[in-house]
Amino acid sequence: MEATKRKIVKHGNERWEIDLGPDEAGVRRRPCFVTEQEADDAITKHQVEVAKFGTWWAGLSPIKRQEAAIVIKQIEAAGLTLIRVWSEHQTWKKENAQTAVTPKPYEDAVTEWQRRKLAAGKSQRYTDEVCDLFKKFGAGRMRQNIHEILADDLEQWIDAQKTWGPSSKNTNILRFSSLWAVAIAKGWCSLNITKRLEPVKRDKPRVEIYPNQTVINILAAMLESTTARASLAPVVIGLFGCMRPEEISVPPEDPKDVPFNWNDIDLEHGRITVRPEVAKNGDQRTIRLQPNAIEWIRLAKKLENPLPPVNERRDVDAACELIDLQSWIRDGLFQNNLQRC
């Protein structure tokens, strides 16, 4: 429709009115101007805009025009503009874009991760456990190329794991990070999406140790109780030998490795050997025992304490019940020993 103009009287004053036709809502646009020249300039401006945008707009179906109007209204209702939305989309796309030399399904990346870790000396049990984690996240996307998976996908999945505490979240994010690191090394993606996840805040652990009197009571209770006596060895080794509970009582990751046992203790020379497969974080070391420690460990051996221990938790609970010790501090004996070192 061609824009037209006419001279009118508005509120007792002569004005020039132009008719630009209806807008997208069907409302006619009829602005008024004081002078004819202003009206002519507005018509010229309108004709230029029609020349630029009219052909494209005229080619849209009524449904497409309605969709465009709805989206624009939603954007404006959110306090945004089309330019801002488009600009933020371009920024988001740039930040999340990945360059894949060779697109590779997520499932294949998991397989390659396990192959590499096994070749580096990680145990089958450990890699199977981590791969189970990867596959749980990958349910429904195992054949999706890994470079197409976004940080938002992983973050939403992690947030949905309600049973995970901060420590578990941190550990598993590091595991996913190692998976994406393998994919980057193979040229299957260029961005490690775990770097875009919100860091998990963890409270600093509060170090607790038993007072000396409590330690004396624990040892007395271990000897007093016929049941608890069978687990005297891990208690005195932790207290006097500076070994962590998991090093004494938890079997190594690889079932083929030998757990900590009496063969690792040399009472004649007053030494304990902590092998790398037993030590936490591979912290291989030799512990030199003081005479007091040797006598306590010698007594545990005389009482035929099994190493690795059997039913240790039950035995410790029995001793705690004798002295009414309400809580067993994790690493409590180990920390006590560190305080004495």
N, C-alpha and C positions, 0 to 999 in steps of 0.2 A: 504494500500500500504506500502510495506517495504521500509525503507529508504536505499538509496544506496550512494556510494561514488566513486569518480574518481579523477585522477590526471589531472590537467589542467595547462595551461600557461596563466596567466592574467597580462597584462601590462608588459610582458617580464619576469615575475617571476612565479616560480612553486608554485601552490597552490592546496589544497585539497578541492573539492567541494562536498557537499552532497545534495541529492535531497529528500526533505521531502514531496513532492507531493503538490497539489494545496491547497490554503487556502479556507475559506468560500466564497471568491469572485471569486474563480477559477484561481487565480494567483499562479503559481508554486513558491515554496520557495526553493531557491538554495544558501544558504550561503556558503562562502569560508573561509578556515582556513589556517594558515601558515604551521602547522605540521599535520601529519596523526593522531597523538594522539589526538589533539584538535578536529579533525573531528570525531574520534571514540567516544570521550566523548559526543559530541553533538548528535550523533546517539543514544547512550545509554540513554541520557536524554529524547530524543523524544520518545523512546520506552516505557520508564516509564510513560510518560504523556499519551500515547495512551492506555496503560494498565489501567490507572486510569479513563480516561474520554472517551475513544473511544467507548466502548460498549453502554453507555448511548446516546452519540451523534449520533451513527450509528442507534439507534432505533428511532430517531426523523424523522417525515415526512419532505419532502422538504418545506412544508408550515410553519411548526413549526420552522425549521431552519431559514427560511427567516424572520419570526416574531422576533426571537431572535436577529438576526443581525440588524434589523431595530431599535429595542428598544435600543440595545447597542449603536448604532450610535447616537440616540437621546440623550441618557445619556451623551455620550462623548461630543456632541455638546453643551450641557449645562454646560460643565466644571466639570462634576461629574464622579464618578466611580461606578461600580456595587456594590462594597463593601459598599461605602458610602450610596448609595440609599437604600440598604437592611438594613443597620444599622439605618438610619433615619426612615425607615418604622417601624422597631421593636420598636424604641423609641416612635414614634407616637402611635403605637398600645397599648403600655404599658400605656401611659399617658391617652389615651381615653378609655381604657378597663373598663368595668363596670361588677361588680359581682351582679347578680340578684338572690336573694334567691327564689323568686317566680316571674317569668316574668309576667308583667301586662301591658295591653294596655294603651296607653296614655289617651284614653277616660275615662277609669275607674279611673285613677289617678286624672283627673279633677273632677269627681264626688265625690271622697273621699275628695279632697281639699275643695269643697263647703260644704260637710257635716260637716267637722271639723270646718270651719269658722263660720257656722251658730250655731254650738254647743258652740262656744266660744263667741257668742253674736254679731257677725257681722250681718248687716241687709241683708234681701233678695235682696234688690235693689243693694247693693254693690257687693255681691257675684255673682249675675247675670251679672253685668257689667264686672267683672273680668273674669268670665267664657266665656263670649262672646269673650274677647281678646284671651283666651287660645284656643278657637275653631277656631278662624281665623288662628292662627299659625298651628293648627292641621289639617287644611283642607287637605285631601289626606293621612293623617297619623294617623287618630284617632285610628285605630286598631293596629298600630305599637307599639311594646313594648317600654315603656318609656326609658328603659336602652339602647335601640338601637339608640336613637336620639342623634346626636352629637352637640357639641357646635357650629360647623361651620354652621349647619342647622339653628339654632336659630339666630346666628349672621347675616347670610345673609338675613333672613326674616326681622329682625329688621332694617337692613340697607336699606331695600326696602321700609320702611314706611317713605316716603319723607315728610309727613306732621308733623312728630314728631320732636319737638325741644329737646334740651338736657335734659330739666326737664322731659318731657314726657318719653324719653328713660330711664332715671334713674328710674322713678316710675314704668314703666312696666317691667324693668329688675328685680326689687325687687319683683314684683308680680310673675314672672316666677321662681325666686329663692325660693319663698315660696311654689310653686307647687312641685319643685324638692325636697325640704326639707321634704314634706309630703311623697313623694315616697321613700326617703331614710329611713324615720322613719318606713315605712311599709315593708322595705326590698325588694322593687321592683327595686332599683338601688343603686349604692354605690358612685356615683359622682354627685355633683351639677354642671351641665354644665355652669351655669351662672358665676361661679368663673373663667372660662376661657375666658370670654368676655372682650374685650378691655374697660377699664373704660371710661365713657363719661365725658369729661371735661365741666365744667359749669363756666361761668363767675360769679364772686361774685356780688350779687345785689348791686346797688348803692342806699344807703338810702337817700331819699329826704323828706324834710318837707316844709310846707308852711311858709313863713315869717309871722310875726304877723299881718302886714297890710293886707296881702292877706286873712288871716283868718277872720279879721274884715270885709273885703269886701264880702267874701263868706256869712257870716251870714247876712249882710245887704241885699245882693241880694236875699237870701232865704226868707226874710221877705217882700221885695219889690215886688217880683213876686207872683201874685196870684196863679200861677201854682206851683211854687217851694215851696211855703209855706206848701203844703201838705206833704212834705218830710223833714221838719225841724228836726223831731225827730231823724232819724238815723244819721244826720250830727252832731247834738249837743251831742248825746250819744257817737259817735265816738271821737269827739273832747274833751269832758269833762269827758267821762266815761271810757275811755281806753278799748273800745270794738272793736274788729276787724269787718270790713264790712261784712264778711261772717257770723259772729255770729249773726249780727242784721238782715240781709236781706235774707240769704240763708236758706231754710228749712232743718231740720235734714235729715240724710240719710234714716232713717226708717220713712215711711209715718205715722206710728202710733204715733210717738213722736210729742209733741206739740212744734211749733216754738217759738222763742222769742217773747214776747208780753208785753202789759202794766202790766199784773199781776206779771211780774218779777221785776217791778220797785216799790220800796217803797219810795215814796216822803216824807212821814211823818217822817221816820227815816233816810232818805238820803242814801238808799242802792239799789244796783242792784244785783240780783242773776243770775249768769251765770250757768245754769244747764249743767251737763256733756254731754247731748245729743245735746246741742246747742253749747257748747264751742269747739273751734278748738283743735284737739288732746286730747279731753276730759279734757281740762284744767278748771275744775270746780273752781269757785271762787266767792267771794262776793266783790263788788266794793263799797267803801264808797265815797259818792259824796260831793263835796265842795258846799258851799251856792250858788256860781255863777252857778254851774252845775244844781242844783235843780231848780233855777229860769228859766233857759233856757228850761229844760225838762218840767217844769210846763206849760210854755207858749206853747210848742209843743202839750201838752195834751189838753190845752184850745182850740187850733186851730183844735182839733179833728184829729190829725195825726194818720193814721192807723199804727199799729204794728202787724205783719210785714208790712213793707211799700209796697205801690202799686205804680207802675210807677216811682220808685225812679230815675232810670237813666234819664228818660225824664225830671223830675223836676230839677235834678242837672244840666242837660244841659242848661235848661232855665236860671238858676242862673249864670252859667258860661258865657252865652252869654251876660248877662247884664253888667258884669264887664270885658268882653273880656279876660276871663281866657282860654288859649288855650289848656291846658292839665289838666286832673284830675288825680292826683298822686294816684296810688293804695296805700292804707294804709296811705295816706298823713295826714289825720286827726288823725289816730291812732298814727303815729310816732310823730306828734306834741305833743300829750298828753304825750308820753313816755319822750320826751325832758323836759317836765314840771315836771315830777314825780321826 
